[in-house]
Amino acid sequence: MNARDADAARDSRQRRDRATRAKELRRILRIGSLLVASILVATGILLTARFPNQAWPFLAVWTAGGAGCLGLFLLSIRATQRSVVPLTVLLTLAPAAALLVTATEPVALLAVSAGFTMLPVAVPLFLAWTTALRTAWIMGYAVLLGGLTLVTGFGHLDALQRVDLASNVLIGAAIGWVGGELLERLRARTFDQQTELRRLNHELRVGATTDSLTGLANRRQLEADLLWLSTARPGRLGTCAFLMLDLDRFKRLNDHLGHAVGDDALREVSAELRRVVRGSDTIYRYGGEEFLVIMPESSIDAATTAAERIRTAIADLRIASSSEPGASVLTISCGVALSLVAREHWGTVIAAADSALYQAKASGRNRTCVIPATVGEEPPVMPDDRRRSPGSV
C-alpha cells in the first residue's frame, strides 16, 4: 500500500470517528428531549390541578415546552455534529422559559419545588458544552430567574420565602457550575486517555510493520501489501515492477569498520532510497542489506531507469566500504522483474527479481539486470526467507 492509499485509509478512519461521535451525541439528545418533554407535561398537569385559576396558562406554557422538546427529538434524528450543541441549548431553554413564566406567580413556582428549578441547570451537566458556554448559561439563568422571583414575590410571598427561593436558584447554579466543570474535566481526561491509547496503538502498528533501524516497511508489511495487490479491483492496477536491491560486499564494511558504522550506512542508504524513488512506490527492508521496491503501474523501461537512478545515487553517497587506504565506496546491485497482469503470483515475480539480482552480482556487482517475469500455476507464496552470507555477495 503506497502513501496515497495510507492517507486515504487515515481519512476514512477520521470520517468514521466523526460519524460515530455525531451518532452518540444524537442519541443523548434524543433521550434528553424525551425525558425533558415528559417532565414538562407532567409538571403542567400538576400545576393545573394545584392552581385552577391559572390552569390554562400553566398548561399551555408547560405543554408547549414539552411539544418543543418533542420537536427537538425529531430534529435530532438527522442532526449533524455541528448542529447538536445549538439543539442542546434549545433543549435547556424549554424548561427555563416555562419556569420564567411560572415565576410571575411565585406561589405556583414555590409549589413546583425549588428542585425543579434546577432542571435547566442540570441538563447542561450531561452535554459537551465548553466552560464559557456553560458559565454564561448558568449565570444568565440564575440572575434572571432569581431576580424575577424576588421582584414578583412582593405581595405574594414573605421575605423569607422569596430569599429562600432565590437562594435555591443561586446555590443550585453554583453547584451546577462546579458539577459541570468536574464532569468536563473527566471528559477531557477520558479524551486524553483515548488519544494516548490511539497513539500507542498507532505506534504498535507502525512498530509491527516498520523496520526499527531504517524506518522502511518490513516483511510483515510486504505480505499485507502483496495481499492488497492481489485483491485489487480488475483494471485498477496495471503492470507492477519489482526491484530487488543488495549492497555489495557489506560484510567487509561490517568487519573492517564495525556494526555501528554498518548500521549508519544502512540508515543513510535507506534515506537515499526514499529520496530517489517515486512517492507512489514502496520500499521494504527485505533482510540484512537487501531491499525491495514495488513500483505499481510501471513499465520495464521506467523500472530499469529507476534502478539505475538508485544505483548511481548510492554510489554517489561515497560511503567507504572498509578502513583500508583507497578503499572502494559502497555500491548496490539491482535486479528488476515485471508482472504483466495485476493479479500475478507475486512470489514468482519476486523470485524473478531475485534471480536478476544474482545475475548482477555474478556479472561484477554495481549494475542492474532485468529478467521478464512469468506467471506460475502454483498458488502464490512468499519466497523463502533466505539470508545470504553478506561476504559472498
Secondary structure, 3 states (H helix, E strand, C coil): CCHHHHHHHHHHHHHHHHHHHHHHHHHHHHHHHHHHHHHHHHHHHHHHHHCHHHHHHHHHHHHHHHHHHHHHHHHHCCCCHHHHHHHHHHHHHHHHHHHHHHCCCHHHHHHHCCCHHHHHHHHHHHCCCCHHHHHHHHHHHHHHHHHHHHHHCCCCCCHHHHHHHHHHHHHHHHHHHHHHHHHHHHHHHHHHHHHHHHHHHHHHHHHHHECCCCCCECHHHHHHHHHHHHCCCCCCCCCEEEEEEEECCHHHHHHHHCHHHHHHHHHHHHHHHHHHCCCCCEEEEEECCEEEEEEECCCHHHHHHHHHHHHHHHHHCCCECCCCCCCCECCEEEEEEEECCCCCCHHHHHHHHHHHHHHHHHCCCCCEEECCCCCCCCCCCCCCCCCCCHHHC
